[in-house]
Amino acid sequence: MTTTDKLTQSNFTRIASDYYGNPRYYLPIYLAKETIARKLGGVKYRGKQYGAGWVFQSYNIQSVCDGINATDETLG
């Protein structure tokens, strides 16, 4: 992914819901900087199945995509 590419919903992987049934999505760590991911509510993924990444709890994952795309700090 280059810096000119934008994130889409297909970059996120749906993972198991949290204890309360809220949907969660995994994003590989190389697609967003820590400052941006944390500002949008991302937390570090601590599982072993997917590797290093961010987990977002959201019913509207498109808003997370738009938030990351709105910054020029996405990684390529």
KOLNUPA-548988 format. One record per atom (N, C-alpha, C, CB): x, y, z; atom name; chain; residue in one letter; residue number from 1. Coordinates in Angstrom, 3 decimals, padded with zeros to 6 digits. Glycine has a CB too. Layout:
REM KOLNUPA-548988
+----------+----------+----------+-------+--------+--------+-----+
|       c1 |       c2 |       c3 | atome | chaine | residu | num |
+----------+----------+----------+-------+--------+--------+-----+
|        X |        Y |        Z |    CA |      A |      A | NUM |
...
+----------+----------+----------+-------+--------+--------+-----+
REM end
This chain:
REM KOLNUPA-548988
+----------+----------+----------+-------+--------+--------+-----+
|       c1 |       c2 |       c3 | atome | chaine | residu | num |
+----------+----------+----------+-------+--------+--------+-----+
|  000.846 | -001.174 |  000.000 |     N |      A |      M |   1 |
|  000.000 |  000.000 |  000.000 |    CA |      A |      M |   1 |
|  000.892 |  001.238 |  000.000 |     C |      A |      M |   1 |
| -000.962 | -000.003 |  001.220 |    CB |      A |      M |   1 |
|  000.684 |  002.139 | -000.937 |     N |      A |      T |   2 |
|  001.467 |  003.355 | -000.990 |    CA |      A |      T |   2 |
|  000.733 |  004.477 | -000.275 |     C |      A |      T |   2 |
|  001.769 |  003.743 | -002.440 |    CB |      A |      T |   2 |
|  001.414 |  005.597 | -000.110 |     N |      A |      T |   3 |
|  000.803 |  006.708 |  000.611 |    CA |      A |      T |   3 |
| -000.353 |  007.328 | -000.160 |     C |      A |      T |   3 |
|  001.841 |  007.765 |  000.909 |    CB |      A |      T |   3 |
| -000.456 |  007.061 | -001.465 |     N |      A |      T |   4 |
| -001.558 |  007.616 | -002.244 |    CA |      A |      T |   4 |
| -002.802 |  006.753 | -002.149 |     C |      A |      T |   4 |
| -001.150 |  007.772 | -003.694 |    CB |      A |      T |   4 |
| -002.655 |  005.511 | -001.726 |     N |      A |      D |   5 |
| -003.807 |  004.627 | -001.572 |    CA |      A |      D |   5 |
| -004.583 |  004.994 | -000.321 |     C |      A |      D |   5 |
| -003.364 |  003.158 | -001.514 |    CB |      A |      D |   5 |
| -005.872 |  004.795 | -000.372 |     N |      A |      K |   6 |
| -006.727 |  005.076 |  000.773 |    CA |      A |      K |   6 |
| -007.204 |  003.762 |  001.372 |     C |      A |      K |   6 |
| -007.932 |  005.966 |  000.367 |    CB |      A |      K |   6 |
| -007.402 |  003.769 |  002.681 |     N |      A |      L |   7 |
| -007.939 |  002.592 |  003.353 |    CA |      A |      L |   7 |
| -009.398 |  002.408 |  002.976 |     C |      A |      L |   7 |
| -007.788 |  002.713 |  004.881 |    CB |      A |      L |   7 |
| -009.809 |  001.162 |  002.879 |     N |      A |      T |   8 |
| -011.210 |  000.834 |  002.652 |    CA |      A |      T |   8 |
| -011.631 | -000.159 |  003.717 |     C |      A |      T |   8 |
| -011.444 |  000.259 |  001.217 |    CB |      A |      T |   8 |
| -012.897 | -000.473 |  003.743 |     N |      A |      Q |   9 |
| -013.399 | -001.433 |  004.717 |    CA |      A |      Q |   9 |
| -012.782 | -002.810 |  004.512 |     C |      A |      Q |   9 |
| -014.915 | -001.524 |  004.634 |    CB |      A |      Q |   9 |
| -012.332 | -003.102 |  003.308 |     N |      A |      S |  10 |
| -011.735 | -004.414 |  003.040 |    CA |      A |      S |  10 |
| -010.358 | -004.571 |  003.684 |     C |      A |      S |  10 |
| -011.623 | -004.635 |  001.543 |    CB |      A |      S |  10 |
| -009.730 | -003.478 |  004.115 |     N |      A |      N |  11 |
| -008.457 | -003.566 |  004.825 |    CA |      A |      N |  11 |
| -008.631 | -004.057 |  006.258 |     C |      A |      N |  11 |
| -007.768 | -002.215 |  004.827 |    CB |      A |      N |  11 |
| -009.836 | -003.975 |  006.777 |     N |      A |      F |  12 |
| -010.135 | -004.395 |  008.139 |    CA |      A |      F |  12 |
| -010.636 | -005.836 |  008.132 |     C |      A |      F |  12 |
| -011.178 | -003.456 |  008.787 |    CB |      A |      F |  12 |
| -010.289 | -006.578 |  009.170 |     N |      A |      T |  13 |
| -010.743 | -007.963 |  009.332 |    CA |      A |      T |  13 |
| -011.659 | -008.022 |  010.534 |     C |      A |      T |  13 |
| -009.541 | -008.948 |  009.498 |    CB |      A |      T |  13 |
| -012.839 | -008.584 |  010.336 |     N |      A |      R |  14 |
| -013.804 | -008.723 |  011.437 |    CA |      A |      R |  14 |
| -013.298 | -009.813 |  012.365 |     C |      A |      R |  14 |
| -015.250 | -009.059 |  010.907 |    CB |      A |      R |  14 |
| -013.194 | -009.499 |  013.656 |     N |      A |      I |  15 |
| -012.783 | -010.494 |  014.647 |    CA |      A |      I |  15 |
| -013.917 | -010.677 |  015.638 |     C |      A |      I |  15 |
| -011.466 | -010.068 |  015.375 |    CB |      A |      I |  15 |
| -013.721 | -011.554 |  016.582 |     N |      A |      A |  16 |
| -014.770 | -011.871 |  017.554 |    CA |      A |      A |  16 |
| -015.229 | -010.624 |  018.304 |     C |      A |      A |  16 |
| -014.273 | -012.923 |  018.548 |    CB |      A |      A |  16 |
| -016.505 | -010.575 |  018.588 |     N |      A |      S |  17 |
| -017.076 | -009.446 |  019.331 |    CA |      A |      S |  17 |
| -016.538 | -009.418 |  020.753 |     C |      A |      S |  17 |
| -018.613 | -009.526 |  019.348 |    CB |      A |      S |  17 |
| -016.645 | -008.258 |  021.386 |     N |      A |      D |  18 |
| -016.213 | -008.166 |  022.774 |    CA |      A |      D |  18 |
| -017.243 | -008.825 |  023.693 |     C |      A |      D |  18 |
| -015.994 | -006.694 |  023.176 |    CB |      A |      D |  18 |
| -017.005 | -008.758 |  024.968 |     N |      A |      Y |  19 |
| -017.849 | -009.422 |  025.964 |    CA |      A |      Y |  19 |
| -019.305 | -008.984 |  025.865 |     C |      A |      Y |  19 |
| -017.325 | -009.142 |  027.361 |    CB |      A |      Y |  19 |
| -019.531 | -007.740 |  025.492 |     N |      A |      Y |  20 |
| -020.876 | -007.188 |  025.437 |    CA |      A |      Y |  20 |
| -021.528 | -007.311 |  024.060 |     C |      A |      Y |  20 |
| -020.841 | -005.750 |  025.843 |    CB |      A |      Y |  20 |
| -020.860 | -007.937 |  023.120 |     N |      A |      G |  21 |
| -021.422 | -008.168 |  021.799 |    CA |      A |      G |  21 |
| -021.148 | -007.076 |  020.785 |     C |      A |      G |  21 |
| -022.867 | -008.346 |  021.918 |    CB |      A |      G |  21 |
| -020.302 | -006.113 |  021.120 |     N |      A |      N |  22 |
| -019.975 | -005.045 |  020.187 |    CA |      A |      N |  22 |
| -019.002 | -005.545 |  019.121 |     C |      A |      N |  22 |
| -019.381 | -003.842 |  020.933 |    CB |      A |      N |  22 |
| -019.198 | -005.157 |  017.870 |     N |      A |      P |  23 |
| -018.316 | -005.623 |  016.793 |    CA |      A |      P |  23 |
| -016.917 | -005.031 |  016.913 |     C |      A |      P |  23 |
| -018.911 | -005.269 |  015.432 |    CB |      A |      P |  23 |
| -015.914 | -005.840 |  016.558 |     N |      A |      R |  24 |
| -014.522 | -005.399 |  016.603 |    CA |      A |      R |  24 |
| -013.865 | -005.730 |  015.270 |     C |      A |      R |  24 |
| -013.753 | -006.068 |  017.786 |    CB |      A |      R |  24 |
| -012.927 | -004.874 |  014.880 |     N |      A |      Y |  25 |
| -012.235 | -005.021 |  013.613 |    CA |      A |      Y |  25 |
| -010.740 | -004.882 |  013.822 |     C |      A |      Y |  25 |
| -012.735 | -003.992 |  012.597 |    CB |      A |      Y |  25 |
| -009.971 | -005.702 |  013.115 |     N |      A |      Y |  26 |
| -008.514 | -005.718 |  013.191 |    CA |      A |      Y |  26 |
| -007.950 | -004.995 |  011.972 |     C |      A |      Y |  26 |
| -007.970 | -007.179 |  013.273 |    CB |      A |      Y |  26 |
| -006.924 | -004.175 |  012.194 |     N |      A |      L |  27 |
| -006.200 | -003.490 |  011.123 |    CA |      A |      L |  27 |
| -004.712 | -003.728 |  011.335 |     C |      A |      L |  27 |
| -006.530 | -001.955 |  011.094 |    CB |      A |      L |  27 |
| -003.986 | -004.213 |  010.318 |     N |      A |      P |  28 |
| -002.540 | -004.425 |  010.486 |    CA |      A |      P |  28 |
| -001.835 | -003.135 |  010.905 |     C |      A |      P |  28 |
| -001.922 | -004.959 |  009.183 |    CB |      A |      P |  28 |
| -000.823 | -003.287 |  011.727 |     N |      A |      I |  29 |
| -000.150 | -002.137 |  012.327 |    CA |      A |      I |  29 |
|  000.520 | -001.244 |  011.300 |     C |      A |      I |  29 |
|  000.870 | -002.604 |  013.321 |    CB |      A |      I |  29 |
|  000.934 | -001.785 |  010.169 |     N |      A |      Y |  30 |
|  001.653 | -000.987 |  009.181 |    CA |      A |      Y |  30 |
|  000.735 | -000.085 |  008.359 |     C |      A |      Y |  30 |
|  002.421 | -001.895 |  008.261 |    CB |      A |      Y |  30 |
| -000.574 | -000.168 |  008.555 |     N |      A |      L |  31 |
| -001.503 |  000.665 |  007.785 |    CA |      A |      L |  31 |
| -001.895 |  001.960 |  008.481 |     C |      A |      L |  31 |
| -002.736 | -000.113 |  007.482 |    CB |      A |      L |  31 |
| -001.544 |  002.123 |  009.753 |     N |      A |      A |  32 |
| -001.867 |  003.367 |  010.467 |    CA |      A |      A |  32 |
| -000.854 |  003.604 |  011.577 |     C |      A |      A |  32 |
| -003.305 |  003.315 |  011.051 |    CB |      A |      A |  32 |
| -000.456 |  004.839 |  011.741 |     N |      A |      K |  33 |
|  000.464 |  005.189 |  012.826 |    CA |      A |      K |  33 |
| -000.253 |  005.106 |  014.165 |     C |      A |      K |  33 |
|  001.049 |  006.604 |  012.616 |    CB |      A |      K |  33 |
|  000.534 |  004.931 |  015.204 |     N |      A |      E |  34 |
| -000.020 |  004.772 |  016.552 |    CA |      A |      E |  34 |
| -000.822 |  005.991 |  016.986 |     C |      A |      E |  34 |
|  001.096 |  004.513 |  017.552 |    CB |      A |      E |  34 |
| -000.325 |  007.178 |  016.714 |     N |      A |      T |  35 |
| -001.034 |  008.381 |  017.160 |    CA |      A |      T |  35 |
| -002.417 |  008.491 |  016.536 |     C |      A |      T |  35 |
| -000.222 |  009.622 |  016.827 |    CB |      A |      T |  35 |
| -002.528 |  008.151 |  015.275 |     N |      A |      I |  36 |
| -003.823 |  008.230 |  014.583 |    CA |      A |      I |  36 |
| -004.751 |  007.124 |  015.064 |     C |      A |      I |  36 |
| -003.633 |  008.137 |  013.053 |    CB |      A |      I |  36 |
| -004.228 |  005.905 |  015.161 |     N |      A |      A |  37 |
| -005.055 |  004.769 |  015.585 |    CA |      A |      A |  37 |
| -005.616 |  004.997 |  016.987 |     C |      A |      A |  37 |
| -004.238 |  003.464 |  015.548 |    CB |      A |      A |  37 |
| -004.788 |  005.457 |  017.889 |     N |      A |      R |  38 |
| -005.256 |  005.687 |  019.259 |    CA |      A |      R |  38 |
| -006.261 |  006.832 |  019.333 |     C |      A |      R |  38 |
| -004.075 |  005.980 |  020.176 |    CB |      A |      R |  38 |
| -006.068 |  007.852 |  018.530 |     N |      A |      K |  39 |
| -006.994 |  008.980 |  018.518 |    CA |      A |      K |  39 |
| -008.393 |  008.533 |  018.066 |     C |      A |      K |  39 |
| -006.463 |  010.095 |  017.595 |    CB |      A |      K |  39 |
| -008.453 |  007.531 |  017.215 |     N |      A |      L |  40 |
| -009.728 |  007.021 |  016.699 |    CA |      A |      L |  40 |
| -010.271 |  005.858 |  017.521 |     C |      A |      L |  40 |
| -009.564 |  006.587 |  015.260 |    CB |      A |      L |  40 |
| -009.654 |  005.565 |  018.649 |     N |      A |      G |  41 |
| -010.159 |  004.528 |  019.533 |    CA |      A |      G |  41 |
| -009.523 |  003.164 |  019.349 |     C |      A |      G |  41 |
| -011.604 |  004.403 |  019.350 |    CB |      A |      G |  41 |
| -008.455 |  003.084 |  018.607 |     N |      A |      G |  42 |
| -007.781 |  001.809 |  018.396 |    CA |      A |      G |  42 |
| -006.958 |  001.395 |  019.606 |     C |      A |      G |  42 |
| -006.894 |  001.886 |  017.173 |    CB |      A |      G |  42 |
| -006.931 |  000.103 |  019.860 |     N |      A |      V |  43 |
| -006.080 | -000.459 |  020.907 |    CA |      A |      V |  43 |
| -005.218 | -001.538 |  020.272 |     C |      A |      V |  43 |
| -006.928 | -001.035 |  022.098 |    CB |      A |      V |  43 |
| -004.079 | -001.819 |  020.894 |     N |      A |      K |  44 |
| -003.184 | -002.832 |  020.344 |    CA |      A |      K |  44 |
| -003.846 | -004.201 |  020.357 |     C |      A |      K |  44 |
| -001.870 | -002.874 |  021.129 |    CB |      A |      K |  44 |
| -003.644 | -004.937 |  019.260 |     N |      A |      Y |  45 |
| -004.125 | -006.314 |  019.176 |    CA |      A |      Y |  45 |
| -003.132 | -007.187 |  019.916 |     C |      A |      Y |  45 |
| -004.300 | -006.782 |  017.687 |    CB |      A |      Y |  45 |
| -003.630 | -007.970 |  020.865 |     N |      A |      R |  46 |
| -002.749 | -008.792 |  021.679 |    CA |      A |      R |  46 |
| -002.827 | -010.285 |  021.364 |     C |      A |      R |  46 |
| -003.066 | -008.575 |  023.115 |    CB |      A |      R |  46 |
| -003.619 | -010.633 |  020.385 |     N |      A |      G |  47 |
| -003.728 | -012.039 |  020.001 |    CA |      A |      G |  47 |
| -002.559 | -012.466 |  019.134 |     C |      A |      G |  47 |
| -005.036 | -012.289 |  019.268 |    CB |      A |      G |  47 |
| -002.509 | -013.742 |  018.821 |     N |      A |      K |  48 |
| -001.423 | -014.276 |  018.011 |    CA |      A |      K |  48 |
| -001.872 | -014.670 |  016.607 |     C |      A |      K |  48 |
| -000.814 | -015.465 |  018.697 |    CB |      A |      K |  48 |
| -003.151 | -014.692 |  016.367 |     N |      A |      Q |  49 |
| -003.663 | -015.189 |  015.093 |    CA |      A |      Q |  49 |
| -003.296 | -014.279 |  013.917 |     C |      A |      Q |  49 |
| -005.169 | -015.341 |  015.171 |    CB |      A |      Q |  49 |
| -003.346 | -012.971 |  014.096 |     N |      A |      Y |  50 |
| -003.134 | -012.046 |  012.985 |    CA |      A |      Y |  50 |
| -001.820 | -011.287 |  013.042 |     C |      A |      Y |  50 |
| -004.246 | -011.073 |  012.938 |    CB |      A |      Y |  50 |
| -001.125 | -011.283 |  014.145 |     N |      A |      G |  51 |
|  000.104 | -010.525 |  014.274 |    CA |      A |      G |  51 |
| -000.165 | -009.126 |  014.798 |     C |      A |      G |  51 |
|  000.821 | -010.457 |  012.943 |    CB |      A |      G |  51 |
|  000.846 | -008.282 |  014.739 |     N |      A |      A |  52 |
|  000.734 | -006.927 |  015.281 |    CA |      A |      A |  52 |
| -000.323 | -006.133 |  014.534 |     C |      A |      A |  52 |
|  002.083 | -006.203 |  015.210 |    CB |      A |      A |  52 |
| -001.104 | -005.365 |  015.281 |     N |      A |      G |  53 |
| -002.142 | -004.565 |  014.650 |    CA |      A |      G |  53 |
| -002.950 | -003.779 |  015.651 |     C |      A |      G |  53 |
| -003.051 | -005.438 |  013.849 |    CB |      A |      G |  53 |
| -004.011 | -003.163 |  015.144 |     N |      A |      W |  54 |
| -004.924 | -002.354 |  015.941 |    CA |      A |      W |  54 |
| -006.299 | -002.970 |  015.920 |     C |      A |      W |  54 |
| -004.975 | -000.913 |  015.429 |    CB |      A |      W |  54 |
| -007.026 | -002.817 |  017.022 |     N |      A |      V |  55 |
| -008.403 | -003.288 |  017.107 |    CA |      A |      V |  55 |
| -009.300 | -002.083 |  017.342 |     C |      A |      V |  55 |
| -008.576 | -004.352 |  018.242 |    CB |      A |      V |  55 |
| -010.326 | -001.973 |  016.515 |     N |      A |      F |  56 |
| -011.302 | -000.905 |  016.639 |    CA |      A |      F |  56 |
| -012.650 | -001.511 |  016.959 |     C |      A |      F |  56 |
| -011.370 | -000.055 |  015.353 |    CB |      A |      F |  56 |
| -013.318 | -000.950 |  017.944 |     N |      A |      Q |  57 |
| -014.667 | -001.376 |  018.298 |    CA |      A |      Q |  57 |
| -015.603 | -000.342 |  017.699 |     C |      A |      Q |  57 |
| -014.862 | -001.512 |  019.868 |    CB |      A |      Q |  57 |
| -016.383 | -000.754 |  016.695 |     N |      A |      S |  58 |
| -017.204 |  000.221 |  015.993 |    CA |      A |      S |  58 |
| -018.362 | -000.455 |  015.275 |     C |      A |      S |  58 |
| -016.361 |  001.011 |  015.003 |    CB |      A |      S |  58 |
| -019.497 |  000.229 |  015.277 |     N |      A |      Y |  59 |
| -020.624 | -000.197 |  014.462 |    CA |      A |      Y |  59 |
| -020.547 |  000.443 |  013.079 |     C |      A |      Y |  59 |
| -021.953 |  000.162 |  015.148 |    CB |      A |      Y |  59 |
| -019.702 |  001.455 |  012.917 |     N |      A |      N |  60 |
| -019.553 |  002.152 |  011.652 |    CA |      A |      N |  60 |
| -018.068 |  002.208 |  011.299 |     C |      A |      N |  60 |
| -020.169 |  003.582 |  011.722 |    CB |      A |      N |  60 |
| -017.560 |  001.148 |  010.703 |     N |      A |      I |  61 |
| -016.133 |  001.068 |  010.407 |    CA |      A |      I |  61 |
| -015.735 |  002.056 |  009.321 |     C |      A |      I |  61 |
| -015.759 | -000.345 |  009.986 |    CB |      A |      I |  61 |
| -016.688 |  002.494 |  008.514 |     N |      A |      Q |  62 |
| -016.387 |  003.485 |  007.481 |    CA |      A |      Q |  62 |
| -015.920 |  004.798 |  008.102 |     C |      A |      Q |  62 |
| -017.618 |  003.729 |  006.599 |    CB |      A |      Q |  62 |
| -016.442 |  005.159 |  009.267 |     N |      A |      S |  63 |
| -016.002 |  006.389 |  009.932 |    CA |      A |      S |  63 |
| -014.548 |  006.278 |  010.378 |     C |      A |      S |  63 |
| -016.902 |  006.700 |  011.140 |    CB |      A |      S |  63 |
| -014.122 |  005.088 |  010.771 |     N |      A |      V |  64 |
| -012.714 |  004.871 |  011.138 |    CA |      A |      V |  64 |
| -011.839 |  005.005 |  009.890 |     C |      A |      V |  64 |
| -012.518 |  003.464 |  011.801 |    CB |      A |      V |  64 |
| -012.288 |  004.423 |  008.775 |     N |      A |      C |  65 |
| -011.551 |  004.552 |  007.502 |    CA |      A |      C |  65 |
| -011.403 |  006.014 |  007.121 |     C |      A |      C |  65 |
| -012.269 |  003.782 |  006.369 |    CB |      A |      C |  65 |
| -012.487 |  006.757 |  007.208 |     N |      A |      D |  66 |
| -012.461 |  008.171 |  006.847 |    CA |      A |      D |  66 |
| -011.532 |  008.955 |  007.762 |     C |      A |      D |  66 |
| -013.867 |  008.760 |  006.901 |    CB |      A |      D |  66 |
| -011.515 |  008.626 |  009.041 |     N |      A |      G |  67 |
| -010.637 |  009.309 |  009.982 |    CA |      A |      G |  67 |
| -009.171 |  009.068 |  009.687 |     C |      A |      G |  67 |
| -010.945 |  008.873 |  011.384 |    CB |      A |      G |  67 |
| -008.830 |  007.843 |  009.335 |     N |      A |      I |  68 |
| -007.442 |  007.527 |  008.990 |    CA |      A |      I |  68 |
| -007.072 |  008.163 |  007.659 |     C |      A |      I |  68 |
| -007.226 |  006.002 |  008.931 |    CB |      A |      I |  68 |
| -007.982 |  008.117 |  006.695 |     N |      A |      N |  69 |
| -007.714 |  008.701 |  005.383 |    CA |      A |      N |  69 |
| -007.623 |  010.223 |  005.422 |     C |      A |      N |  69 |
| -008.787 |  008.285 |  004.409 |    CB |      A |      N |  69 |
| -008.238 |  010.855 |  006.399 |     N |      A |      A |  70 |
| -008.236 |  012.305 |  006.491 |    CA |      A |      A |  70 |
| -006.871 |  012.852 |  006.885 |     C |      A |      A |  70 |
| -009.277 |  012.760 |  007.483 |    CB |      A |      A |  70 |
| -006.014 |  012.013 |  007.424 |     N |      A |      T |  71 |
| -004.678 |  012.462 |  007.820 |    CA |      A |      T |  71 |
| -003.677 |  012.091 |  006.747 |     C |      A |      T |  71 |
| -004.266 |  011.851 |  009.175 |    CB |      A |      T |  71 |
| -002.596 |  012.798 |  006.709 |     N |      A |      D |  72 |
| -001.511 |  012.487 |  005.768 |    CA |      A |      D |  72 |
| -000.478 |  011.587 |  006.401 |     C |      A |      D |  72 |
| -000.845 |  013.763 |  005.273 |    CB |      A |      D |  72 |
| -000.790 |  011.046 |  007.586 |     N |      A |      E |  73 |
|  000.187 |  010.265 |  008.332 |    CA |      A |      E |  73 |
|  000.021 |  008.760 |  008.136 |     C |      A |      E |  73 |
|  000.087 |  010.596 |  009.793 |    CB |      A |      E |  73 |
| -000.784 |  008.326 |  007.162 |     N |      A |      T |  74 |
| -000.898 |  006.894 |  006.932 |    CA |      A |      T |  74 |
|  000.418 |  006.387 |  006.383 |     C |      A |      T |  74 |
| -002.065 |  006.568 |  005.966 |    CB |      A |      T |  74 |
|  000.727 |  005.173 |  006.662 |     N |      A |      L |  75 |
|  002.007 |  004.602 |  006.253 |    CA |      A |      L |  75 |
|  001.877 |  003.884 |  004.930 |     C |      A |      L |  75 |
|  002.535 |  003.647 |  007.314 |    CB |      A |      L |  75 |
|  002.940 |  003.751 |  004.227 |     N |      A |      G |  76 |
|  002.924 |  003.051 |  002.977 |    CA |      A |      G |  76 |
|  003.947 |  001.972 |  002.929 |     C |      A |      G |  76 |
|  003.127 |  003.982 |  001.865 |    CB |      A |      G |  76 |
+----------+----------+----------+-------+--------+--------+-----+
REM end
